[in-house]
């Protein structure tokens, strides 16, 4: 499976609000990890790692390059 990044923060928020699968590629991880996320009223994302033993965190537009979605064939 391949991944692609998002063009804009608004595109990421729309993707997340639509309930589509979302991955997060942390700086020291070798591959992206599946996460769930909720769009907050202030336009930030509350991100919950699915499989990793990691804490939930809040992401803003500065994290855009770390989010991934499935590449379409």
N, C-alpha and C positions, 0 to 999 in steps of 0.2 A: 504494500500500500504506500502510495506517495502522499506527500503533504504539500500544501502551498500556504503562503501568508495572506494577510488581508491588506487591501489597498488603503483602508482608512479605519479610524476608530468607529465611525458610524456604521460601516459595513460589518465590523466585528460585533457591535451591539445588536444589529439586525439579525445576524446569524445566531447569536446567543438567544435572543428573544424568541426566535423561531424554533428553538429546541433541538437544533442540529448538533451532532457530535463536535466536540471542541478539544484540542490538545494544546498543551503548554510545554514549551521547550526551554527549560531552565538553563542558565549559562553553563553549568558543569555537567549536565546530563548528556548522554550520548544519543538519546532519541527523545522525541516528545512523549509526554504522558497524558493519558486521557483525564480530563477534568469535567466537572459540571460547574456552571456559573449562573449567577442571577444578576440581572441589570438592576442596579440601585436607582432610586429616584434622582440622585445627584449625578447620574451618568457614569458612575464607576462600576466596575464588576466585582462581585464577591465570588471568589474562585475556591472551589472545593476539590482537592485531589481525590480521585476515585480509588486508585490502588496503592499509592505511595503512603508511607507513614509520615505524612507531612501535615502541617497546620493549614487551615484555610487562610486566605489573605485577600486583600483588596488591591485591585490593579487599576491603574489609570492609563491614559494614552501613551505614556512613556514605555509601557510594556508591550505595545502593539506588535513589534517585531518578533516577540516570543510566542505569540499565539499562532496556531495552525489549524487548518481544516483539510479534509480529504481532497486530494487533487482529482479533478474530473477527467475522465478518459474521453 
